[in-house]
């Protein structure tokens, strides 16, 4: 796909979204006034931490089976190129970066041959299959968020060498830090692996994860970051894979109840951020749970036709390596889910609209 063809696809997608989620909402994705406000408020870049929801390809270079650097992943990305994103195209953070006038797509920090010029506009340190709990990442040999923060330190050194100490400090201070994790802590760790479920009750584990999140934010704040966007966990009980594992054809209520409780604890923690971060820091919560749940419950309202299965393979069990070489649906933009776990590019774009609205309200 050439650049011109890619732009045609983007324009058509925006037109469709305008019809189903409202012109005002869709226009925020390409609003020059938003970009100007971001510039006036010195938004420097996006620095991203988390799991596969925001990993653009860091896992490509890790010794792990949790990768998405093969077709059909990436079939709607530029040049039909699989990048390591667990999606048919771009992720929410890519759309946020473009809306703020930063760049079209956020590169992975571990990308071989990453140019110094790319550091200025931000990178993602996220690692698919990771979580707030270090054990979650260790189960699959990926990067826990604490390791991702260590890579942030490497990033800061490289940026300082390129632009100087003062510019590096300003870049970190004015960066938007996006954190999106938690899915694997519950689905992959607590509910499947016996260790944590024997050590903690579910309420205790939720509190443990909140402490991990607060610790991560405090560590980044100590490094100079001041603007934090935390994305809530989506309705895990509605994932096609989770429904299949529970033998159901509907959302698994007990799983979603856990997620709601966790997300509420995130909100409560962020509401008191001035007490544990100080007045100079700003935090924002993105309610990915409600956005995705509404799209699943009312797909036609958002322009979707299918909300109960993914586009890859059968749509109910395939994700990651098991999606490799599988046939896909003819139009991924009509599907809420790309595979049995991850949203489609179109769904990520709709989540991005909510994220940008919150950033616009709280940070710029």
DRENDO-1510 file (C-alpha; in Angstrom, 1 decimal, always signed):
<recs>
REC; n; res; u; v; w
REC; 1; UNK; +0.0; +0.0; +0.0 .
REC; 2; UNK; +1.5; +3.3; -1.0 .
REC; 3; UNK; +1.3; +6.5; +1.1 .
REC; 4; UNK; -1.5; +7.9; -1.1 .
REC; 5; UNK; -3.5; +4.7; -0.9 .
REC; 6; UNK; -3.0; +4.7; +2.9 .
REC; 7; UNK; -4.3; +8.2; +3.1 .
REC; 8; UNK; -7.4; +7.3; +1.1 .
REC; 9; UNK; -8.1; +4.4; +3.6 .
REC; 10; UNK; -7.7; +6.8; +6.5 .
REC; 11; UNK; -10.0; +9.3; +5.0 .
REC; 12; UNK; -12.7; +6.7; +4.3 .
REC; 13; UNK; -12.3; +5.3; +7.8 .
REC; 14; UNK; -12.8; +8.8; +9.3 .
REC; 15; UNK; -15.9; +9.4; +7.2 .
REC; 16; UNK; -17.4; +6.2; +8.4 .
REC; 17; UNK; -16.6; +7.0; +12.0 .
REC; 18; UNK; -18.1; +10.4; +11.7 .
REC; 19; UNK; -21.4; +8.8; +10.6 .
REC; 20; UNK; -21.6; +6.5; +13.6 .
REC; 21; UNK; -19.9; +8.1; +16.6 .
REC; 22; UNK; -20.7; +11.7; +15.8 .
REC; 23; UNK; -18.9; +14.4; +13.7 .
REC; 24; UNK; -17.6; +16.3; +16.7 .
REC; 25; UNK; -16.1; +13.2; +18.3 .
REC; 26; UNK; -14.4; +12.1; +15.0 .
REC; 27; UNK; -13.1; +15.5; +14.1 .
REC; 28; UNK; -10.9; +15.6; +17.2 .
REC; 29; UNK; -8.7; +13.1; +15.5 .
REC; 30; UNK; -7.7; +15.7; +12.9 .
REC; 31; UNK; -8.4; +19.0; +14.6 .
REC; 32; UNK; -5.8; +21.6; +13.8 .
REC; 33; UNK; -6.9; +23.6; +16.9 .
REC; 34; UNK; -6.1; +20.6; +19.1 .
REC; 35; UNK; -2.7; +20.4; +17.6 .
REC; 36; UNK; -2.2; +24.1; +18.2 .
REC; 37; UNK; -3.2; +23.7; +21.8 .
REC; 38; UNK; -0.9; +20.8; +22.3 .
REC; 39; UNK; +1.9; +22.9; +20.8 .
REC; 40; UNK; +1.1; +25.9; +23.1 .
REC; 41; UNK; +1.1; +23.6; +26.1 .
REC; 42; UNK; +4.5; +22.2; +25.1 .
REC; 43; UNK; +3.4; +18.6; +24.6 .
REC; 44; UNK; +6.7; +17.2; +23.5 .
REC; 45; UNK; +6.0; +13.5; +22.8 .
REC; 46; UNK; +4.3; +10.3; +23.8 .
REC; 47; UNK; +6.2; +7.8; +26.0 .
REC; 48; UNK; +4.2; +4.5; +26.3 .
REC; 49; UNK; +4.3; +1.7; +28.8 .
REC; 50; UNK; +2.2; -1.5; +29.1 .
REC; 51; UNK; +1.2; -4.6; +27.3 .
REC; 52; UNK; +0.0; -5.7; +23.8 .
REC; 53; UNK; -2.6; -2.9; +23.7 .
REC; 54; UNK; +0.3; -0.5; +23.2 .
REC; 55; UNK; +3.3; -2.6; +22.1 .
REC; 56; UNK; +4.3; -1.6; +18.5 .
REC; 57; UNK; +6.9; -4.3; +18.2 .
REC; 58; UNK; +9.3; -4.5; +21.2 .
REC; 59; UNK; +8.6; -8.2; +21.6 .
REC; 60; UNK; +10.0; -8.8; +18.1 .
REC; 61; UNK; +13.5; -8.8; +19.6 .
REC; 62; UNK; +12.7; -10.8; +22.8 .
REC; 63; UNK; +13.0; -14.5; +23.3 .
REC; 64; UNK; +9.3; -15.0; +23.7 .
REC; 65; UNK; +6.5; -16.6; +21.7 .
REC; 66; UNK; +4.2; -13.6; +22.3 .
REC; 67; UNK; +4.8; -11.8; +19.0 .
REC; 68; UNK; +2.7; -10.3; +16.3 .
REC; 69; UNK; +5.4; -9.6; +13.6 .
REC; 70; UNK; +3.8; -11.8; +10.9 .
REC; 71; UNK; +0.8; -11.8; +8.7 .
REC; 72; UNK; -2.1; -11.4; +9.0 .
REC; 73; UNK; -1.2; -8.9; +11.7 .
REC; 74; UNK; -0.5; -5.6; +10.0 .
REC; 75; UNK; -2.5; -6.2; +6.9 .
REC; 76; UNK; -4.0; -2.7; +7.1 .
REC; 77; UNK; -0.8; -1.0; +8.3 .
REC; 78; UNK; +1.4; +1.0; +5.8 .
REC; 79; UNK; +2.5; -1.3; +3.0 .
REC; 80; UNK; +0.6; -4.2; +4.6 .
REC; 81; UNK; +3.5; -4.5; +6.9 .
REC; 82; UNK; +3.3; -6.5; +10.1 .
REC; 83; UNK; +5.2; -4.5; +12.7 .
REC; 84; UNK; +4.6; -6.5; +15.9 .
REC; 85; UNK; +1.4; -4.7; +16.7 .
REC; 86; UNK; -1.3; -7.2; +17.7 .
REC; 87; UNK; -3.8; -5.6; +15.4 .
REC; 88; UNK; -4.6; -5.3; +11.7 .
REC; 89; UNK; -3.3; -1.7; +11.7 .
REC; 90; UNK; -2.5; +1.0; +14.2 .
REC; 91; UNK; -3.0; +1.2; +18.0 .
REC; 92; UNK; -4.7; +3.7; +20.2 .
REC; 93; UNK; -1.4; +5.4; +21.0 .
REC; 94; UNK; -0.6; +5.8; +17.3 .
REC; 95; UNK; -3.9; +7.7; +16.8 .
REC; 96; UNK; -3.3; +9.8; +19.8 .
REC; 97; UNK; +0.1; +10.8; +18.6 .
REC; 98; UNK; -1.2; +11.7; +15.2 .
REC; 99; UNK; -4.1; +13.8; +16.6 .
REC; 100; UNK; -1.7; +15.8; +18.7 .
REC; 101; UNK; +0.5; +16.5; +15.7 .
REC; 102; UNK; +3.4; +14.3; +17.0 .
REC; 103; UNK; +3.7; +11.6; +14.4 .
REC; 104; UNK; +1.8; +8.9; +12.4 .
REC; 105; UNK; +2.9; +6.0; +14.5 .
REC; 106; UNK; +4.9; +5.5; +17.7 .
REC; 107; UNK; +7.9; +3.2; +17.2 .
REC; 108; UNK; +9.2; +0.6; +19.6 .
REC; 109; UNK; +12.2; +1.6; +21.6 .
REC; 110; UNK; +13.9; -1.7; +20.9 .
REC; 111; UNK; +13.4; -1.3; +17.2 .
REC; 112; UNK; +16.7; -2.3; +15.4 .
REC; 113; UNK; +18.1; +0.8; +13.7 .
REC; 114; UNK; +15.9; +3.3; +15.6 .
REC; 115; UNK; +17.2; +6.7; +14.5 .
REC; 116; UNK; +18.1; +9.3; +17.0 .
REC; 117; UNK; +15.6; +11.7; +15.4 .
REC; 118; UNK; +12.8; +9.4; +16.3 .
REC; 119; UNK; +13.6; +9.7; +20.0 .
REC; 120; UNK; +12.4; +13.3; +20.0 .
REC; 121; UNK; +8.8; +12.5; +19.2 .
REC; 122; UNK; +8.5; +9.6; +21.6 .
REC; 123; UNK; +8.6; +5.8; +21.7 .
REC; 124; UNK; +6.9; +2.8; +23.2 .
REC; 125; UNK; +8.5; +0.6; +25.8 .
REC; 126; UNK; +5.5; -1.6; +26.1 .
REC; 127; UNK; +5.8; -5.4; +25.9 .
REC; 128; UNK; +2.9; -7.7; +24.9 .
REC; 129; UNK; +1.9; -10.2; +27.6 .
REC; 130; UNK; +3.2; -7.8; +30.3 .
REC; 131; UNK; +1.4; -6.4; +33.3 .
REC; 132; UNK; +1.6; -4.4; +36.5 .
REC; 133; UNK; +2.7; -7.5; +38.4 .
REC; 134; UNK; +6.3; -8.4; +37.5 .
REC; 135; UNK; +5.4; -12.1; +37.7 .
REC; 136; UNK; +3.0; -11.7; +34.8 .
REC; 137; UNK; +5.8; -10.7; +32.5 .
REC; 138; UNK; +8.2; -13.3; +33.8 .
REC; 139; UNK; +5.7; -16.1; +33.0 .
REC; 140; UNK; +6.3; -15.4; +29.3 .
REC; 141; UNK; +9.8; -13.8; +29.3 .
REC; 142; UNK; +8.6; -10.3; +28.3 .
REC; 143; UNK; +9.4; -6.9; +29.8 .
REC; 144; UNK; +7.7; -6.1; +33.1 .
REC; 145; UNK; +6.9; -2.4; +33.5 .
REC; 146; UNK; +9.7; -1.9; +35.9 .
REC; 147; UNK; +12.1; -3.1; +33.1 .
REC; 148; UNK; +10.3; -0.8; +30.7 .
REC; 149; UNK; +11.1; +2.1; +33.1 .
REC; 150; UNK; +14.8; +1.0; +33.0 .
REC; 151; UNK; +14.6; +1.4; +29.3 .
REC; 152; UNK; +13.1; +4.8; +29.8 .
REC; 153; UNK; +16.4; +5.7; +31.6 .
REC; 154; UNK; +18.3; +4.4; +28.6 .
REC; 155; UNK; +16.1; +6.5; +26.4 .
REC; 156; UNK; +16.8; +9.6; +28.5 .
REC; 157; UNK; +20.6; +9.1; +28.2 .
REC; 158; UNK; +20.4; +8.7; +24.4 .
REC; 159; UNK; +18.1; +11.7; +24.1 .
REC; 160; UNK; +20.5; +13.8; +26.3 .
REC; 161; UNK; +23.4; +12.9; +24.1 .
REC; 162; UNK; +21.4; +14.0; +21.0 .
REC; 163; UNK; +19.7; +17.2; +22.2 .
REC; 164; UNK; +21.5; +18.2; +25.4 .
REC; 165; UNK; +20.6; +18.0; +29.1 .
REC; 166; UNK; +18.1; +20.9; +29.2 .
REC; 167; UNK; +16.1; +19.8; +26.2 .
REC; 168; UNK; +16.0; +16.3; +27.5 .
REC; 169; UNK; +14.6; +17.4; +30.8 .
REC; 170; UNK; +12.0; +19.5; +29.1 .
REC; 171; UNK; +11.0; +16.7; +26.8 .
REC; 172; UNK; +10.4; +14.3; +29.7 .
REC; 173; UNK; +8.6; +16.9; +31.8 .
REC; 174; UNK; +6.3; +17.8; +28.9 .
REC; 175; UNK; +5.8; +14.2; +27.6 .
REC; 176; UNK; +2.5; +12.5; +27.9 .
REC; 177; UNK; +3.1; +9.2; +29.6 .
REC; 178; UNK; +0.6; +6.5; +28.6 .
REC; 179; UNK; +0.2; +3.4; +30.7 .
REC; 180; UNK; -2.0; +0.6; +29.5 .
REC; 181; UNK; -1.9; -2.8; +31.3 .
REC; 182; UNK; -3.7; -5.1; +33.6 .
REC; 183; UNK; -5.3; -7.6; +31.2 .
REC; 184; UNK; -2.6; -10.2; +31.5 .
REC; 185; UNK; -2.4; -9.8; +35.3 .
REC; 186; UNK; -5.9; -11.2; +35.5 .
REC; 187; UNK; -6.4; -13.4; +32.4 .
REC; 188; UNK; -3.0; -14.9; +32.1 .
REC; 189; UNK; -1.7; -14.8; +35.6 .
REC; 190; UNK; -4.4; -14.8; +38.4 .
REC; 191; UNK; -7.1; -16.8; +36.7 .
REC; 192; UNK; -4.9; -19.4; +34.9 .
REC; 193; UNK; -1.6; -19.7; +36.7 .
REC; 194; UNK; -2.2; -21.0; +40.3 .
REC; 195; UNK; +0.5; -19.0; +42.1 .
REC; 196; UNK; -1.1; -15.6; +42.7 .
REC; 197; UNK; -4.6; -17.0; +43.2 .
REC; 198; UNK; -3.2; -19.1; +46.1 .
REC; 199; UNK; -1.3; -16.1; +47.5 .
REC; 200; UNK; -4.0; -13.4; +47.2 .
REC; 201; UNK; -7.8; -13.2; +47.3 .
REC; 202; UNK; -9.0; -11.3; +44.2 .
REC; 203; UNK; -9.5; -8.2; +46.3 .
REC; 204; UNK; -6.0; -8.5; +47.7 .
REC; 205; UNK; -4.6; -8.9; +44.2 .
REC; 206; UNK; -6.4; -5.9; +43.0 .
REC; 207; UNK; -4.9; -3.8; +45.8 .
REC; 208; UNK; -1.5; -5.3; +45.0 .
REC; 209; UNK; -1.8; -4.3; +41.4 .
REC; 210; UNK; -2.8; -0.7; +42.4 .
REC; 211; UNK; +0.3; -0.5; +44.6 .
REC; 212; UNK; +2.4; -1.6; +41.6 .
REC; 213; UNK; +0.8; +1.0; +39.3 .
REC; 214; UNK; +1.4; +3.8; +41.9 .
REC; 215; UNK; +5.0; +2.6; +42.3 .
REC; 216; UNK; +5.5; +2.8; +38.6 .
REC; 217; UNK; +4.1; +6.3; +38.3 .
REC; 218; UNK; +6.1; +7.5; +41.2 .
REC; 219; UNK; +9.3; +6.1; +39.7 .
REC; 220; UNK; +8.6; +7.9; +36.4 .
REC; 221; UNK; +7.7; +11.1; +38.2 .
REC; 222; UNK; +11.0; +10.9; +40.0 .
REC; 223; UNK; +12.7; +10.8; +36.6 .
REC; 224; UNK; +10.9; +14.1; +35.7 .
REC; 225; UNK; +7.6; +13.0; +34.1 .
REC; 226; UNK; +4.6; +15.0; +35.1 .
REC; 227; UNK; +1.7; +14.0; +32.7 .
REC; 228; UNK; +0.2; +10.6; +33.1 .
REC; 229; UNK; -2.6; +8.9; +31.2 .
REC; 230; UNK; -3.8; +5.6; +32.6 .
REC; 231; UNK; -6.0; +3.4; +30.4 .
REC; 232; UNK; -8.5; +1.2; +32.2 .
REC; 233; UNK; -8.7; -2.5; +31.6 .
REC; 234; UNK; -11.3; -3.5; +29.0 .
REC; 235; UNK; -14.2; -5.8; +29.6 .
REC; 236; UNK; -12.2; -9.0; +29.7 .
REC; 237; UNK; -15.3; -11.2; +30.1 .
REC; 238; UNK; -16.4; -10.1; +26.7 .
REC; 239; UNK; -13.2; -11.2; +24.9 .
REC; 240; UNK; -14.1; -14.0; +22.4 .
REC; 241; UNK; -11.3; -16.2; +23.9 .
REC; 242; UNK; -12.5; -15.7; +27.4 .
REC; 243; UNK; -16.1; -16.6; +26.4 .
REC; 244; UNK; -14.8; -19.7; +24.6 .
REC; 245; UNK; -12.8; -20.8; +27.7 .
REC; 246; UNK; -15.9; -20.5; +29.8 .
REC; 247; UNK; -18.1; -22.2; +27.3 .
REC; 248; UNK; -20.4; -19.2; +26.9 .
REC; 249; UNK; -21.8; -17.2; +24.1 .
REC; 250; UNK; -22.1; -14.0; +26.1 .
REC; 251; UNK; -19.8; -11.9; +28.3 .
REC; 252; UNK; -18.6; -13.6; +31.5 .
REC; 253; UNK; -20.1; -11.4; +34.2 .
REC; 254; UNK; -17.9; -12.5; +37.0 .
REC; 255; UNK; -14.8; -11.6; +35.1 .
REC; 256; UNK; -16.2; -8.2; +34.2 .
REC; 257; UNK; -17.1; -7.6; +37.8 .
REC; 258; UNK; -13.5; -8.0; +38.8 .
REC; 259; UNK; -12.4; -5.6; +36.0 .
REC; 260; UNK; -14.9; -2.9; +37.1 .
REC; 261; UNK; -13.7; -3.2; +40.7 .
REC; 262; UNK; -10.1; -2.8; +39.5 .
REC; 263; UNK; -10.8; +0.1; +37.3 .
REC; 264; UNK; -12.7; +1.9; +40.1 .
REC; 265; UNK; -9.6; +1.4; +42.3 .
REC; 266; UNK; -7.5; +3.0; +39.5 .
REC; 267; UNK; -9.8; +6.0; +39.4 .
REC; 268; UNK; -9.7; +6.4; +43.2 .
REC; 269; UNK; -5.9; +6.2; +43.2 .
REC; 270; UNK; -5.6; +8.8; +40.5 .
REC; 271; UNK; -8.1; +11.1; +42.2 .
REC; 272; UNK; -5.7; +11.4; +45.1 .
REC; 273; UNK; -2.6; +11.7; +43.0 .
REC; 274; UNK; -1.8; +15.2; +44.4 .
REC; 275; UNK; -1.3; +13.5; +47.8 .
REC; 276; UNK; +1.3; +11.0; +46.5 .
REC; 277; UNK; +2.7; +12.8; +43.5 .
REC; 278; UNK; +2.4; +16.5; +44.3 .
REC; 279; UNK; +0.7; +19.4; +42.7 .
REC; 280; UNK; +3.0; +19.5; +39.7 .
REC; 281; UNK; +1.8; +16.2; +38.2 .
REC; 282; UNK; -1.4; +15.7; +36.2 .
REC; 283; UNK; -3.2; +12.3; +35.9 .
REC; 284; UNK; -6.0; +11.3; +33.5 .
REC; 285; UNK; -8.0; +8.1; +33.3 .
REC; 286; UNK; -9.3; +6.7; +30.0 .
REC; 287; UNK; -12.4; +4.5; +30.4 .
REC; 288; UNK; -11.6; +1.9; +27.7 .
REC; 289; UNK; -14.0; -0.5; +29.5 .
REC; 290; UNK; -17.2; +1.5; +28.8 .
REC; 291; UNK; -16.2; +2.4; +25.2 .
REC; 292; UNK; -15.5; -1.2; +24.3 .
REC; 293; UNK; -18.5; -2.6; +26.2 .
REC; 294; UNK; -20.8; -0.1; +24.4 .
REC; 295; UNK; -19.4; -1.1; +21.0 .
REC; 296; UNK; -19.9; -4.8; +21.9 .
REC; 297; UNK; -23.5; -4.2; +23.1 .
REC; 298; UNK; -24.5; -1.8; +20.3 .
REC; 299; UNK; -22.2; -2.6; +17.3 .
REC; 300; UNK; -24.3; -1.0; +14.7 .
REC; 301; UNK; -24.1; +2.4; +16.6 .
REC; 302; UNK; -20.4; +2.3; +16.0 .
REC; 303; UNK; -20.5; +1.0; +12.4 .
REC; 304; UNK; -19.7; -2.6; +13.4 .
REC; 305; UNK; -21.4; -5.8; +12.2 .
REC; 306; UNK; -19.7; -8.3; +14.4 .
REC; 307; UNK; -18.9; -8.0; +18.1 .
REC; 308; UNK; -18.8; -11.6; +19.3 .
REC; 309; UNK; -15.7; -12.9; +17.5 .
REC; 310; UNK; -12.5; -11.7; +15.9 .
REC; 311; UNK; -11.6; -11.3; +12.3 .
REC; 312; UNK; -8.7; -13.8; +12.3 .
REC; 313; UNK; -9.4; -17.5; +11.8 .
REC; 314; UNK; -12.5; -18.8; +13.7 .
REC; 315; UNK; -12.4; -15.6; +15.7 .
REC; 316; UNK; -12.9; -17.3; +19.0 .
REC; 317; UNK; -9.5; -18.9; +19.9 .
REC; 318; UNK; -6.8; -17.5; +17.7 .
REC; 319; UNK; -4.4; -14.8; +18.8 .
REC; 320; UNK; -0.7; -14.3; +18.5 .
REC; 321; UNK; +1.1; -17.3; +17.1 .
REC; 322; UNK; -2.1; -19.2; +16.5 .
REC; 323; UNK; -3.3; -16.4; +14.2 .
REC; 324; UNK; -0.3; -16.8; +12.0 .
REC; 325; UNK; -1.2; -17.7; +8.4 .
REC; 326; UNK; -4.9; -17.8; +9.2 .
REC; 327; UNK; -7.6; -16.5; +6.8 .
REC; 328; UNK; -9.3; -13.3; +7.8 .
REC; 329; UNK; -12.6; -11.6; +7.3 .
REC; 330; UNK; -13.1; -9.5; +4.2 .
REC; 331; UNK; -13.5; -6.2; +6.1 .
REC; 332; UNK; -11.8; -5.9; +9.6 .
REC; 333; UNK; -13.4; -2.5; +10.1 .
REC; 334; UNK; -16.7; -4.2; +10.6 .
REC; 335; UNK; -15.3; -6.2; +13.5 .
REC; 336; UNK; -14.9; -5.0; +17.1 .
REC; 337; UNK; -12.1; -7.6; +17.6 .
REC; 338; UNK; -9.2; -8.3; +15.3 .
REC; 339; UNK; -8.4; -11.6; +16.9 .
REC; 340; UNK; -9.9; -13.5; +19.9 .
REC; 341; UNK; -8.2; -11.1; +22.3 .
REC; 342; UNK; -7.3; -7.8; +20.7 .
REC; 343; UNK; -9.5; -5.0; +19.3 .
REC; 344; UNK; -9.4; -4.1; +15.6 .
REC; 345; UNK; -7.8; -0.9; +14.3 .
REC; 346; UNK; -11.2; +0.7; +14.0 .
REC; 347; UNK; -12.0; -0.1; +17.6 .
REC; 348; UNK; -8.6; +1.2; +18.8 .
REC; 349; UNK; -9.4; +4.4; +16.9 .
REC; 350; UNK; -12.7; +4.8; +18.7 .
REC; 351; UNK; -10.9; +4.3; +22.0 .
REC; 352; UNK; -8.4; +6.9; +20.9 .
REC; 353; UNK; -11.2; +9.4; +20.5 .
REC; 354; UNK; -12.1; +9.0; +24.2 .
REC; 355; UNK; -8.5; +9.2; +25.2 .
REC; 356; UNK; -7.9; +12.4; +23.3 .
REC; 357; UNK; -11.1; +14.0; +24.7 .
REC; 358; UNK; -9.7; +13.3; +28.2 .
REC; 359; UNK; -6.2; +14.6; +27.4 .
REC; 360; UNK; -7.8; +17.7; +25.8 .
REC; 361; UNK; -9.9; +18.3; +29.0 .
REC; 362; UNK; -7.2; +17.6; +31.6 .
REC; 363; UNK; -3.8; +18.4; +30.0 .
REC; 364; UNK; -4.0; +20.9; +27.2 .
</recs>
